[in-house]
Amino acid sequence: MTDLARRTSALAVPLLLLLTVVAALTGLAATGALARSELVPASPLVTWGLPVVRSLHHLGLLLAIGAGGTVALLLPGPGRREVTTLDPLRRRTARLAAAGALLWALASLALIPLGGLEATGAGTAQNVWQVALAGELGRIQLSIAVLAGLAAACYGLARSTVLACWGLALAGIGAASLGLAGHAGASLDHINAVNAMAVHLVAVSVWAGGLLVLFLLGPWMTQEQAATAIRRFSPWALAAVAALALSGVLSALMRMDSWGELVTTGYGRLVLVKALGLVTLAMLGALQRRRLGDRVRFRHLAATEGLVMALVIGTSVALGRTAPPVPQDVPAVGELRTLSLVGFAPPERPFSPSTLFTEFQPDWVSLALAAVMAGAYTAGVVRLTRRGDAWPWLRTACFLAGVAAFVWVMNGTAAAWGKFRFDAHMIQHMAMMMIVPPLWVLGAPVTLLSRAVAPRTDGSRGIREWVLAALHSGYSRVISSPPVAGLIFVGSLILFYFSPLFEMAMYHHLGHVLMAVHFLASGYLFAWVLIGIDPAPRPINPVLKLITLLVTLAFHAFFGVAMVSATWIVAQDWYLELGMYSLDRLELIQQRGGTIMWAISEVPTVGYAIIVAVLWMKSEDRRARQFDRKAERDGGAELAAYNAYLASLRGGGGNDAEEAAATSSDPEGSANDTPRSGP
């Protein structure tokens, strides 16, 4: 039975690939995308080769994400103690992930010349590689190929779950970057289209990849191992279903004018088929959760899901090459130039202090992320409360306030004007670095995670174990030094604004996302080092904290002065291409931005200093209470020994030392015998 099951698993991948290609070609034929173009005649290599290569591309992506996640999070460990070395089952899974990532990398490379050939048409004498890499899509595919290749190297060389986890991180970044390709890259609502596509691809990879890998590993797992892996996969699958639903609805709304186009257009019918397939997969997944103890039935359900999944992936390939009902290209001419560059029009009301909280430019993915953070934190607090453990309400209030501030930063007036005006961008920047992170830090999310989530006892690592391992790693010990955290906090300002990076972040959505992530992360690191409640890798001297705070934020203020005094316009080409303001007006707006940076840094400085002082005093009080309790237990032995040491330094000899020890330990001693104590 086991040999038959293993042979079946070996045939599963080519069968799924064949079904995916057939589904993709069928979908392309149904929408007319296979018809010969009269304007630029397509090469047969493009017409028939692209669906095959894209199917290989998607299959490799699923294996890379699914197998990597299975190694790092799902498979049980070999013992009761934490074991990071790869046992035979996890080693086999890591090699499967390496094979998938390598297939993904090679398919990504193959898509580059095929894209150039598609642009030039059949019979071209041009270098298709140069044509492809001259465009943004070709460069994106090349970067994805590099990320997939690095992930394959990590998986292939992995001897522990740590390196496999790095491979999973690289694969996840590559999957999210795929959102920049296809229709999403030139959408009317560019930000939400790209974000929705990135979420969609990551969610599909987690769900479909995890299911595929569990099916392939089934013959090599025991009944207990399979049940454990499936049970751990279930919440991830549920989260992926929710993400798919959100991203799918957003994508459909941006590409179709009405729900009726689901049945009246070829693109809409493909969307409908894909949606029905995903609903079917969700229902089958619910059945799997009920069959954890029946391995044969689980494999049958998984095989059925695999067939439906192949149809869904093939439909996705067809959707990527089918024009949606709503045109997604915006000509960069006249009044449409701003919409083409930014992805949305500026607010109608002018930017001013009175409108700072009145505009709303929705970033639906950030709203969903904020809801997830608030919900997860609240669920952790509720779990502790039901268990009878206390959790300070002030921590909950701070964290939820940080989530609310994050929503405003990503969706409020500063976000609506952030790409059009430097002063609005600077308000958003300051809030990302100096308002949101301290509130999150004061909520102590890592402490809540470690207390609310049960630790694993089988030697494997879950989210709780990975977070704590990262917190106590050598890398964390380096960056948690106050001078290093301060250097990252202020050094990134110079690197970002006095180099082409800021302008690149304005032109490219990926750069803008990385900018937001860096500001939030550097601000969180700085706040955690100074006022963090969560445990640090090593104790930090409060005096060093105060010195770092004063030096860092003083430099921050001087940087604002430098921006005010600058004789050039930061990202001048970007703002001039927008065509909204003259050079004189841009100079005034930049001076306001520098003033905002200078002024806003003063308030957090005072807040940080007060909190550092309060935490310092509480720490001293705790140490004093600990010393008193210790003295009660040992009868003041430490103080007696210290007094004896002082007596020996005065040269009083042994009798003086004995007398000092006796005096310090006798609370009923004479009033004339004053005990000598340490400072």
N, C-alpha and C positions, 0 to 999 in steps of 0.2 A: 504493500500500500504506500509506503514511504517513497520507494523508488518511482512508482507511478506518479505520485504527487510531485516529486521533484522534476520529472520529465514534463509534466503538465506546466509547472511554473516556468521551465526553460522555454516552452513554446508560447507562453503568454505574451511576452514582449513583442515578438514579430507579428503575432496575430492582432494585437492591439494597434500596432503601427499600421498594418495593412488596412484595418477597419477605419482608422483615422484618416488615412489618405483617401480611401473611397468616399468617406463622408465629406471630406473637404472638396473633392472634385465634384461630387453630386451637388453640394451647395453652390459652388461656383457656376455650374451649368444651369442651376435653377434660377439664379439671379442674372444670368447673361454675362457674367464676368469673364467667361472663357471665349466670348465672341472676339473675333479679330478686330483690332482697332485700325481705323483708316488713317488717323492722324500720325500715330507712331506705331507701325506694325511691330507686334511683339515677337520675339524669338520663341520658337517652340521650347527651347530650354527654360525660358522664363515661365511660359504658360503651364507646362507640365512639371518642371523641376521645382519651382517655388513651393507648391503644395507639399511635395515630398520632403524638401529640406526643412520647411517650417514644421512639419509633423515630427521629423527627427529632432528639431530644435526643442519643441515642446516636450517631447518624451524625455530628452536629456535633462531638461529643467525639472520635470517632475521627479525623476530619479535623484537628482542632486539635492533638492530640497527635502523630499520625502525620506530618503535614506539618511541624510545628515541629521534631520530632526529625530529620526528613530534612534540613531546612535546616542545623541546627546540627551534626549529627554524621555524616550518611551521604553526602551528595553530595560528589564530588571538587571541588577548587578549580580555579581557572582558570590557575594557574601554579605554579612551584616555590617562590616565596616565599610567606609567609603573607599571605593577602588576606582582609580582613573585609568589604569591600564586596560587595554582592550582584550576581552576574553574572545574565544573563537567566534561566537555568534556576532558580537559587535564588530569584530575585525572583518568578517564577511560582509556585514552591512556597510562598513566604511569603504570597502573595495567596490561595492555596488554603487555607492555615492560617487566614488572617483570615476568609474566608468560612465555614469550619467553626466557628470560635469564635463568630462572630456568630450563626450558626444555633443553636448550643448556648445562647447567652445568651437569645435570644428564646424558645426552647423551655422553658428554665428559668423564665422569667417566666410563660409560658402555663401551666405546671404549678401555679403558686401558686393562681390562682382555681379551677382544676379540682379541686385538693385541697380547697379550701374548699367547693366545690359538692358534692363527694363526702361531706364531713362533715355538711352540712346536709340533703342529699337534694333531690329534685326539687321544684319549685314553692316554693322558699324565698323569703322576703322579706328575709333578712339580707344584709348586705354580705359576700360570699364572700371578698373580699380581707382584710377585718378578721378574719374567722374563721380564715383560713389563717395570717395573720401572727401571730395570737395563740398559735399552736402552734409548737413547736420545728422541725417539719418545714418549715413555710412559711418560717421565718427562714433555715433552711439553704439552701433553694432560692433565696432572694433573694441570699444571700451568694455562692452559686455563680454566679448570673447576673451579679453584679458582677465576680467574678473572670474569668469568660468574656468579659465585655465589655472588661475591661482587657487581656486576652490578645489579643482581636481588634484593639484599638487599637495594641498593640505590633507585631503582625504587619503591620497595614496601613500603619503609619508607618515600618516598618523599612527602613533603607537600608544596614544592615550586619548581620552575623550576631550582634552583641552584643545589639541590641534584639530580634531574633528569639529569642535565647536567653532573654531576660526574659519574652517571651510564652510560651515553652515552660514556664518555671518557674511562672508564674501558672496555666497550664492544668493542670500537674501537681498543684498544690495544690488546684485545684478538683476534679480527678478523685478525689484522695484523700479530700476532704471528702464526696464522695458516699457513702462508706461509712457515714456517720451516718444516711442515709435508709433507708427500707424496713424489713425485718424486723430488720436488724442493730441499729437504734437502740434496740430494746427487748428485746434478747435476754437469756436467762437468764445466759449467760456473756458479759456485755456487752463487756468489754475485748477478748477474743479474737474475738468476732463482728464488732465494728467494725473491728478491725485486719485481719482476714481479708478483709472486704469491700473495704476500702480497697486492699489489695494486689491483690485480684482485679480491681478496676476499672482500676487503673494498668497491670497486666500485660496485660489485654485491650486497653487503649488502645494500648499500645506494639506489641503483636503485630499485632492486626487493623488498627490505624491505619497502621502502617508498611507492611504488605502492600497495603492499599488505595491508599495514596498512590503506592507504587512502580508499581502497575498503572496508575494514572491518568497518571503521568508518563512511562510507557514510550514513547509515540510521540514525545516531545520529547527523549529521551535517545539518545546514541550507544551503540553496542554496548559500548564500553569504560566509559562512564559507568554504564550499567546494571549491568555486571558488578561494578564497584567498589562501587556502592551496595548491591547484593544481598549481596556478600561482607561488607561492614561491618554489614549488618542481621542477618546470620545469628547471631552471638553474642547480640545483644539478643533475638532471637526465642527462642533456646534458654533464656535466663534467664527470659523471660516464661512459657515453657511450664512450667518448674520452679516458678515462683511460682504459676501457675494451679493446678498439681497440689496444692501445699501448701494454698492457700487454699480450693480446692474440697473437699478432704477435711475440713478443719476445719469449714467451713460445713455440710457434710452431717452430720457427727457431732453438731453442736449442734442440728440441726433435725429429726433422725430418731432413733427409739429403736433401730432395728435395720436391717441391710442388706436384710432382706426387704421393707421398706417402699419400696424402689426399684421394686418391681413391683406392690405391693398398694395404693399410694396414688397419687393424681393428681400430688401434689407430687414424690413419688419418681420417677415415670415421666418427669416433665420434667427432673429432675436427671440421670436416666440418659441421656435424649436429648442433653442438653447435654454430658455427659461423653463420649459416643460421638462427638459432633461435634468436640470439642476433640482427641480422639485422632486423628480423621481429618485434622484440620488439621495436627497435628504430623507425621503421616506424609507429607502433601503437602509440608510445608515441607522435610522431609528430601530429598524428590525434587527440589525447587527448587534446593537447595544443589548437587546433582549436575548441574544443567542450566545452570550459569552461562554457558557459552559458546554456548548455543542459545537465542536470544531468542524465537523463535516458540513453542518448547515451554514456555519460562518463562511467557509470557503465557497459554498455554492452562492451565497448572497454576494460575497466579494467578487466572484466571477461575473455575476449579473451586473453588478455596479461597474465593473471594468468595461463591459460592452457598452453600457450607457455612457460612461465617461469618454470612451473613444469617439462616440457620436458627438458628444458635446465639444470635445477638443477639435474635431474636424469641422464642426459648425463655426467654432471660433476662428479657425484658419480662413474659412470662407468669408466671415464677417470682416476680417482684416483686409481683404482685397475687394470688398464690395462698397460702392459709394453709398453713404447714408442719404435719406431724403432731404435733410437740412445740409446745405453746403457748409463745409468746415473751413474753407480757405477765406481769409479776409485780405483783400487787396490793400497794400500799404500806400494808399494815395488819399490826398485830400483829408477830409474829416475822419476817414477810416484809419488813418495812420496810427493814431493813439490806440484805437481798439486792436489793431493788428499787433502792435508792440507789447502792450500790457495784457491784453486778454479780456479787459472789461473797461467801460467808460468811466471817467472821473465822476464823482458825485456832483449833483447839480448845485447844491448849496456850497458856498465858499468855505475854505478851511480857516477856522478861527477857534479861539478858546470856547466860544459859545456853542460850537457844533462838535466839540471834541467827543461827546457821548451821544450824538444823535444819528450818526450814519451807521449803516450795517452793510458790509460786503461779505456775504456768506462764503466761508470755506468749510464745506460740509464735512470733509474728512477731519479737520481739526475739531469741529463740533462733536463729531462721533468719538474722537479720541478723548476729549474732555469728559464726555458722558461716561466713557469706560473707566477713566481714572477716578472720577467721583464715585461711580458705582462700586468699583473694586475696593476703594478705601472704606466706604461706608459698610460694605459687606464684611470687611475685616473687623471693623469696630463692633458691628452687631455680633459677630462670632465670639469675640472676646467677652462682650457683655453677657451673652447667654451662658458662657462658660463660667461666669462669676469673676472674671478678671477686670480690673479697673483700667480705664484708658482716659487720660485727661481730655476734657471737652475742648480746652484751648487748642490742643494739637489738631483736633478735627476741624475746628473753626479756621485755623490758619491754612490747612491744606485745601479746604474747600474754597477759601478766599483766593488762594493761589490759582485754583482751577478757573474761578470766575475771571480773574485777571488775565489768565491765558486765553480765555474765550474773547475778551475784549481786544487783546493784543493781536489776535489772528483774524478777527472779524469786525472790529470796530472802526472808528474814524481813522485812526492811525494806519490801519491796514488798507482802508479804502483809498487813502491819499499817499501811502508810503512809497509807491513807485512813481508818483508824479511830482512830489515835493521833498526836498532834503530835510526840512524841519519836521515834517510828519514822519519821515523815516527815522529820524533821530529820536522822536518820542517813542516809536515802536521799539527801537533798539534799546533805549534806556529801560523800558518796561520789561523787555525780555531778559536783561542782564541784572537788574537791580530791584525789581518789584516781584515778579513771578517766582524766581528761584528761592529767595529767602523765605517766602511763605510756604513753599513746598518743603524746604529743609526743616522749618519749625514744626511741620506735621509729622516728622520722623517716620517716613514711609517704610524704610528698611526695618526698623524695629517692629513696626506693625506686621510686616510680612513675616519676619522670623517668629513672631508670637502667634499669629493667626493661622499660619499654614503648618500642617503637621510635617515633621522631618521624615525623610525616607530612611528606612532601616535595612534596605537590601543592597547597599553599596553603590547605588546609582545616584544621579543628580537630577533634581527637578529645578524649577525656577528659583525656589528658596535657596537651594544649595549652590546654584550657579552665582546668584547675587552675593551670597556671603563669601564664596570663594574669590570672586572678583574684588570684593571689599578688602580682603586680607592678602591680596596678591602683592608681588614685588612692585608691579607697575603702580598699584594704588598707593603703596608706601612712598613712592617717589613723588607723585603728583599731589599727594595730600600734605606735603610740606608747605607751610604758609608762603615762603618766598616763591616757590615754584607755582603755586596757585595764583599768587598775585601777578607773577610774570605772564602767565597764560592770559589772565584777565585783561591786563593793559597792553601786553605785547601784540595781541591779536588786533587791537584797534589800529596800531601803526601799520601792521601788515595788511589789514583789510582796506583801510581808507587811503593809505598812501601808496597803493599799488593798483594794478588793473582789476583786482579781485572784486571790488565793489561794483564796477561797471559791468563785469561779467555776470554778477549776480542779478543785475537789473535786466540784462538781455536774456538770460537763460533761467528757466524755472528750476532746474536742478540746482544751480548755483544759489538761487534764492532760498530753496529748502535747506541746503547745507548751511547757509548763513544763519537761518533761524535756529537750526539744531545746534550750531556752534555757540551762538549767543546764549541760548538756554543752558547748554552743558557747562560752558565756562562760568556763567553766573552761578549755577548750582554748585560747582566745585568750590568756588570762592566762598559762597555762603556756608557750605558744609564744613569747610576747614575752620571758619571763624566762629560760627554759631551753631554748628551741627549738634543735634541730639543723638543721632544715630552713631553707633560705635565707629571709632577711627582705628586704623591699623596700629597707631601708637599715640600715647598722650602728647599733647602739644602745650608748650608753655604759654600761659595767657599773655605774658608780656610780649612774646614774639607775635602773638595774634594782633595785639594792639599796634605794634610797630608796623607790621605788614599792612594793617588796615589804613593807617595814616599815610604811609608812603604810597600805597597803591591808589587810594582815592585822591590824594593830592596830585599824583601824576595824571589821574583821570581828569581832574579839573584843568590842569595845565594843557592837556590835549584839547579840551574844549576851547581854551584861549587860542591855541594854535589854529584851530578851525576858524575861529572868528577873524584871526589876523591873516589868513591865507590869501595869497594874491592870485590864486587860480581856482577854477571851478571843479569840484570833485565830480567825476563822471560827466564831464561837459558834453561829450558827444551824445550820450543818452538823452540828456535833457533837451539839447538842441534838436535832436531828431523827433522828440515828442512835439516840439513846436508850440508849447503852451506859454512860455515866458521868454522875455528878452534876457540878454546877458546881465544887464544891470539888475533886473528883478531876480535872476538866479543868484547873483552875488549877495543880495539882501537876504534871500531865503537861506543861503548857506550860513550867513552870519547868525541868523536866528537859530539855526540848527546847532551851531557851536555854542551859543549862549544857553540853549536848552541842556546840552550835555554838561556844561559847566555848572548850571544852577541845580539841576536835578541830582547831581552827585553829592550835594551837600546834605540833603535830607537823609539819604541812606547811610551816610557816614555817621551822623549822630545816632541813628537807630542801631546800626551795627555796634557802635561803641557802647551804648547803653546795655545791649543784650550781652556783649562780651563781658562787661563788668558784672552784670547780674549772675551770669553763669559762673564767673570766677568766684564770686562770693558764695554761691551755692556749693561749688566744689570744695571750697575751704571749710564750709560748715559740715559737709559730709565727711571730710577727712578728720575734722575735730571729733565728730561723733564716733567715727570708727576708732580713733585713738583712745577715746574714753572707754568704749566697750572693751577694747583690748586690755586697757589698764585694769578694768574691773575683773577680767578673767585671770590675769597673771599677777595681780597684786602690785601693779606698778613696777614690774621688773625692769622695763626699758628705761624708765626715769631713774631708777636706782643705779642702774649700770652707767647711765650718763653722768650722774652726780659723782659716782666713784671715779669715773674717768677724769672729770674736772679736778677732783681732789688729788689724783695722782700727778696731774700736770703742775699743781702748785708745790709738788715735792713734799707733801704732807706724810708720805709713807703709808703703810698698810693700815695703821690704826685709824688715820684720818679717813681713809677710803671706807673702812668698815663702819665708822661712825656716820659718814655721809649716807651710806646705804641704809643703815638702820633708821636714821632720822627721816629719810624720804619715804620709808615704808611704814612709819608709825604715825597714824593720824592723831593719836592721843599725846604726841610729844609735847615737850615744854614750849610755852609761848616764846621763850628766849632763844629756842633752837630754830632758826629760820631755815627751812629746806632750800637747797640750791637746785634750781630746775633749768632746763634748756630753754632757748628762746622760743 
